[in-house]
Amino acid sequence: MIVFGAIIPHSPLLIPSIGKDHRKKLNKTLKACEQLEEALYLAKPDTICMIAPHGVRYPDAFSINMVAKYTGSLKSFGDHATTVHAKSDYLLIDHIQRKLRTERVPFTLTSNEELEYGFTVPLLLLTKNLEHWKLIPVSPSDHNGPAHFEFGRHLKRVLHSDMRRVAVIASADLSHSLSNEAPAGDKPEGHAFDESIQIAISEGNVESIVKMAPELINDASQCGYRPIVTLLGAMDGMNTKTTILSYEAPFGVGYLTTKFDLK
């Protein structure tokens, strides 16, 4: 059953070895991540189902990485020492893939022991005190918002009917175009996208996120829309209280941290 939901950013700057002095500007996000870490620990998940936007991705199919065990590192950012290790919940992954194929959901399995940073950073932040947990790494497709929402609902039907305690987490940065120093420059669409996401989550207006204009999504230069919509699909119909713990964009990239309390 699903016992926890969250949105967390995946900036490598949140990790001490990478961020160094820059972490001072991410104080709100770091404090919010500490709150999420505590809440996740109290939820006692057996399995973390995480949706992250980078790495292997198929335009026309959703996918899950299925191997016996995973290793996440930050070596692409120059840190060869910091790692996170996880075992696969291969039985639950197999249950998911069988169910999705039966329901004719466009879906495939991949196989890679190395986790990219979109998984690695949140896992480093959230699992410091967890023991004996397993991982389901999910990747989105290039399909639209409604398709990802439906995919999330399909996931929910499997996860919430299982006896295992499952945390569903969207690894998601918002717009990368919020200042002149941002990776994609400063664009009005970036500000509009981040504001729209925050307002909709605060108001519980899921439909406005799912049906957001594709032009705004693309022009915002974001990477978190599809993981967030998938998470919202997994939370659909559940009695939740949603709390935005923090939002900031000190480097021109929007970092949103949100907790879904299941009642």
C-alpha positions as CSV (number, residue, x, y, z in Angstrom):
1,M,0.0,0.0,0.0
2,I,1.1,3.6,-0.6
3,V,2.1,5.2,2.7
4,F,4.0,8.3,1.6
5,G,4.3,10.8,-1.3
6,A,6.7,13.6,-2.0
7,I,8.2,15.9,-4.6
8,I,12.0,16.6,-4.1
9,P,14.5,18.4,-6.2
10,H,17.6,16.6,-7.4
11,S,20.3,19.3,-7.7
12,P,23.8,17.9,-7.0
13,L,24.4,21.2,-5.2
14,L,22.4,19.8,-2.3
15,I,25.1,17.3,-1.6
16,P,28.0,18.7,0.5
17,S,30.8,17.4,-1.7
18,I,29.4,19.1,-4.7
19,G,27.6,22.1,-3.4
20,K,30.2,23.2,-0.8
21,D,29.6,26.9,0.0
22,H,26.7,27.1,-2.5
23,R,24.6,25.1,-0.1
24,K,24.1,28.2,2.0
25,K,21.8,29.5,-0.7
26,L,19.8,26.4,-0.6
27,N,19.0,26.5,3.1
28,K,15.2,26.4,2.7
29,T,15.4,23.4,0.4
30,L,17.9,21.6,2.7
31,K,15.6,22.1,5.7
32,A,12.6,20.9,3.8
33,C,14.5,17.8,2.7
34,E,15.3,17.1,6.4
35,Q,11.6,17.3,7.1
36,L,10.9,14.9,4.2
37,E,13.6,12.5,5.5
38,E,12.1,12.4,8.9
39,A,8.6,11.9,7.5
40,L,9.8,9.1,5.3
41,Y,11.5,7.4,8.2
42,L,8.3,7.6,10.2
43,A,6.3,6.1,7.3
44,K,8.5,3.0,7.5
45,P,8.5,2.1,3.8
46,D,9.5,-1.3,2.5
47,T,9.9,0.1,-1.0
48,I,10.6,3.5,-2.6
49,C,9.1,3.9,-6.0
50,M,10.9,7.0,-7.5
51,I,10.1,8.7,-10.8
52,A,13.1,10.6,-12.1
53,P,13.3,12.4,-15.5
54,H,16.9,11.8,-16.7
55,G,18.8,8.7,-17.8
56,V,17.5,6.1,-20.2
57,R,14.1,7.2,-21.5
58,Y,11.9,6.1,-24.4
59,P,9.8,8.6,-26.2
60,D,6.8,6.3,-26.6
61,A,6.9,4.1,-23.5
62,F,7.2,4.4,-19.7
63,S,9.9,2.2,-18.2
64,I,11.3,0.7,-15.0
65,N,14.9,-0.2,-14.4
66,M,15.0,-3.8,-13.2
67,V,18.2,-5.4,-12.0
68,A,19.1,-7.1,-8.7
69,K,20.8,-4.1,-7.1
70,Y,21.6,-0.5,-8.0
71,T,24.5,1.9,-7.2
72,G,24.1,5.6,-7.5
73,S,27.1,7.9,-7.6
74,L,28.1,11.5,-8.3
75,K,31.3,10.7,-10.3
76,S,30.0,12.6,-13.3
77,F,30.3,15.7,-11.0
78,G,33.8,14.8,-9.9
79,D,32.8,13.0,-6.6
80,H,34.0,9.4,-6.8
81,A,33.5,8.7,-3.1
82,T,29.8,9.5,-2.4
83,T,27.5,6.5,-3.3
84,V,24.1,5.1,-2.5
85,H,23.2,1.4,-2.8
86,A,19.8,-0.2,-3.2
87,K,18.3,-3.5,-3.7
88,S,15.6,-3.9,-6.4
89,D,12.0,-4.8,-5.4
90,Y,12.0,-7.1,-8.4
91,L,8.9,-9.0,-7.3
92,L,6.9,-5.9,-7.2
93,I,8.4,-4.6,-10.5
94,D,7.4,-7.9,-12.1
95,H,3.9,-7.5,-10.8
96,I,3.8,-4.0,-12.2
97,Q,5.1,-4.9,-15.6
98,R,2.7,-7.9,-15.9
99,K,-0.3,-5.7,-14.9
100,L,0.7,-2.8,-17.3
101,R,1.2,-5.1,-20.2
102,T,-2.3,-6.7,-19.5
103,E,-3.8,-3.2,-19.5
104,R,-1.9,-2.4,-22.8
105,V,0.0,0.5,-21.2
106,P,3.0,1.4,-23.4
107,F,5.8,0.1,-21.1
108,T,9.2,-1.5,-21.2
109,L,11.9,-2.7,-18.8
110,T,15.5,-1.6,-18.8
111,S,18.5,-3.0,-17.1
112,N,21.3,-0.8,-15.6
113,E,23.0,-1.2,-12.2
114,E,24.1,2.5,-12.3
115,L,21.5,5.1,-11.2
116,E,21.8,8.6,-12.6
117,Y,21.8,11.6,-10.4
118,G,18.1,12.2,-10.5
119,F,17.7,9.1,-8.4
120,T,21.0,9.4,-6.5
121,V,20.6,12.8,-5.0
122,P,17.2,12.3,-3.5
123,L,18.1,8.8,-2.2
124,L,21.2,10.3,-0.5
125,L,19.1,12.9,1.1
126,L,16.2,10.7,2.2
127,T,17.5,7.3,3.2
128,K,20.3,8.2,5.7
129,N,18.4,6.4,8.5
130,L,16.3,3.9,6.6
131,E,17.1,0.2,6.7
132,H,16.1,-2.7,4.6
133,W,14.4,-0.7,1.9
134,K,14.1,-1.6,-1.8
135,L,13.8,0.5,-4.9
136,I,11.6,0.8,-8.0
137,P,13.3,3.3,-10.4
138,V,10.7,4.6,-12.9
139,S,11.4,6.7,-16.0
140,P,8.7,8.8,-17.8
141,S,8.1,8.9,-21.5
142,D,7.6,11.8,-23.9
143,H,3.8,11.3,-23.8
144,N,1.7,14.3,-22.6
145,G,0.4,15.2,-19.1
146,P,-2.8,13.2,-19.2
147,A,-0.9,10.1,-20.3
148,H,1.5,10.4,-17.4
149,F,-1.4,11.0,-15.0
150,E,-3.1,7.8,-16.2
151,F,0.3,5.9,-15.9
152,G,0.4,7.1,-12.3
153,R,-3.1,5.8,-11.7
154,H,-2.0,2.4,-13.2
155,L,0.9,2.3,-10.8
156,K,-1.3,3.2,-7.9
157,R,-3.6,0.3,-8.6
158,V,-0.7,-2.1,-8.3
159,L,1.2,-0.5,-5.4
160,H,-1.8,0.3,-3.2
161,S,-3.2,-3.2,-3.5
162,D,0.2,-4.8,-2.4
163,M,0.9,-5.6,1.2
164,R,4.3,-3.8,1.1
165,R,4.5,-0.3,2.4
166,V,5.5,1.9,-0.6
167,A,6.7,5.5,-0.8
168,V,6.1,7.2,-4.1
169,I,8.5,10.1,-4.8
170,A,8.8,12.5,-7.8
171,S,12.4,13.6,-8.3
172,A,11.8,16.9,-10.0
173,D,13.4,20.3,-10.7
174,L,11.1,23.0,-12.1
175,S,12.1,25.6,-14.6
176,H,15.7,26.1,-15.6
177,S,15.1,29.6,-16.9
178,L,14.5,31.8,-14.0
179,S,17.4,34.2,-14.2
180,N,20.1,35.4,-16.6
181,E,22.5,33.0,-14.9
182,A,20.2,30.0,-15.3
183,P,21.1,27.2,-17.7
184,A,18.3,28.3,-20.1
185,G,18.5,32.0,-19.4
186,D,15.7,34.1,-18.1
187,K,12.3,33.4,-19.8
188,P,8.8,34.6,-18.7
189,E,7.5,31.1,-19.4
190,G,9.8,29.7,-16.7
191,H,8.4,32.0,-14.1
192,A,4.8,31.3,-15.2
193,F,5.4,27.6,-15.1
194,D,6.8,27.5,-11.6
195,E,4.1,29.9,-10.3
196,S,1.3,27.8,-11.9
197,I,2.7,24.5,-10.4
198,Q,2.9,26.0,-6.9
199,I,-0.6,27.6,-7.0
200,A,-2.2,24.4,-8.4
201,I,-0.5,22.2,-5.7
202,S,-1.5,24.6,-2.9
203,E,-5.1,24.6,-4.1
204,G,-5.3,20.9,-4.9
205,N,-6.1,21.8,-8.5
206,V,-4.6,18.7,-10.1
207,E,-6.5,19.1,-13.4
208,S,-4.8,22.4,-14.1
209,I,-1.4,20.7,-13.9
210,V,-2.4,17.6,-15.9
211,K,-3.9,19.8,-18.7
212,M,-1.2,22.5,-18.7
213,A,-0.5,23.9,-22.1
214,P,2.3,21.9,-23.9
215,E,3.8,25.1,-25.1
216,L,4.3,26.4,-21.6
217,I,5.7,23.1,-20.4
218,N,8.3,23.0,-23.3
219,D,9.2,26.7,-23.2
220,A,9.8,26.6,-19.4
221,S,12.9,24.5,-19.9
222,Q,11.9,22.2,-17.0
223,C,12.6,18.5,-16.2
224,G,10.1,17.8,-13.4
225,Y,6.7,18.0,-15.0
226,R,6.2,14.4,-16.0
227,P,7.5,12.9,-12.7
228,I,5.2,15.3,-10.8
229,V,2.1,14.4,-12.9
230,T,2.9,10.7,-12.5
231,L,3.0,11.2,-8.8
232,L,-0.3,13.0,-8.9
233,G,-1.8,10.1,-10.7
234,A,-0.5,7.7,-8.0
235,M,-2.1,10.0,-5.4
236,D,-5.4,10.2,-7.2
237,G,-8.4,9.3,-5.1
238,M,-6.4,9.1,-1.9
239,N,-7.2,11.2,1.1
240,T,-4.1,13.4,1.3
241,K,-3.0,16.7,2.8
242,T,-0.5,18.4,0.6
243,T,2.1,20.8,2.1
244,I,4.6,22.8,0.1
245,L,7.6,22.8,2.4
246,S,9.8,25.1,0.4
247,Y,10.4,26.7,-2.9
248,E,13.4,28.7,-4.0
249,A,15.5,29.4,-7.1
250,P,18.8,31.0,-6.1
251,F,20.6,29.7,-9.2
252,G,17.8,30.3,-11.7
253,V,16.4,26.7,-11.3
254,G,13.2,26.2,-9.4
255,Y,13.5,23.8,-6.4
256,L,10.1,22.7,-5.0
257,T,9.8,20.4,-2.0
258,T,6.4,19.0,-1.2
259,K,5.0,16.4,1.2
260,F,1.8,14.4,0.7
261,D,0.4,13.3,4.1
262,L,-1.9,10.3,3.7
263,K,-4.8,10.4,6.1
